[in-house]
Amino acid sequence: MKKIICLALTAAVSLILIQSCSKSGAGDNNNNTGSSFDRKAMLTNISTNIIIPAYTSYQAAAVSLDAAVVTFNTTPTLANLTALQNAFTATYKQWQSTSVYDFGPAADVNLRVNTNTYPVDVNQINANVSLGTYNPQLLSNLAAKGLPALDYLLFNLGGDNAAVLALFTTDSKAANRKTYLAALSAELKTNATTVLNAWSGSYKTTFLNATGTDASSSTGYLVNQLVYDYEVLKNFEVGIPAGSQSMGVTYPTKVQAYYSKISLQLTLLHLQAIQNLYLGANGSGFDDYLVAANAKYNGGSLNDAIKAQFTTAAAKLQTLTDPLSANITNNPTAVMAAYTELQKLTVLLKTDMTSSLGIAITFGDNDGD
């Protein structure tokens, strides 16, 4: 099974406490972990103004996507295919703002891995279409479902929508392909609705009451998922396709959203979402927490260093263009330069921030950083 599956499943099931990595060059924290900081106020802001709105928008997008699938399957025309592709793109973009919150209700349904395991398993998808059967519970289908599977089904012929339409109309497996398409979008809608309903119900109270900093606290969950999701962005959206872990051998087809060619857009949105969590949007966030802890980095403010590195990493990514896969092939130096800046932020978040706040990393550290 592909490494992304193993890495994502580790976050979903691991409760093993391990020590945070220690590759920081700072070493000048003053051991004040912000004990007087109002964590409940931060949790209130993040849940009310960031998490629930993100899930609300994602669920609405998933509902619209499923409706577009129904319309297309009922009346498969070029116009309805284009509308479906647009609904897919909107949903994939909205997903980037929810990916980081893979705990609580999201963990209960393994939302991240069921929604966005990639690179997609083309052979498994084609086998499912050929057989006319699909069991979403099978591990073998983990990379043949969710947004990446829809990406392949709707865009795999490189923009030739007439040929894509034929696969859903005149092809011998057109009926099977429609059934599969409907099952995939329905699963996305169901999972999104389940998670949103839980947050809108009792889980928000549970989240707000877990105000400690231990592994089962809400702050602990947020920090771990912020770091973990950032590792997914750095490694799987950019690094591995660019050859960071394969002696320079590149794998451009392993980027996120390879077929729809919106990989870079998604990565920038993903980075923005993680930064938004760190900043608490316009309210109390981890930036304020670090200030309260008087966290230092190389004699200056750790918060300032983190914010500056977010800006630098985003700027490097913005020098690239979609499709990212083409950049990896034609301009690998620029892609690796962006990866290098992303890597610098890893240390600041994963080592310096967690150390300053006295919060342990509890997911399996197998990312090779």
Beta strands, then each sheet from edge to edge (+ up, - down):
strand 1: 296-297
strand 2: 300-301
sheet 1: 1+ 2-
end
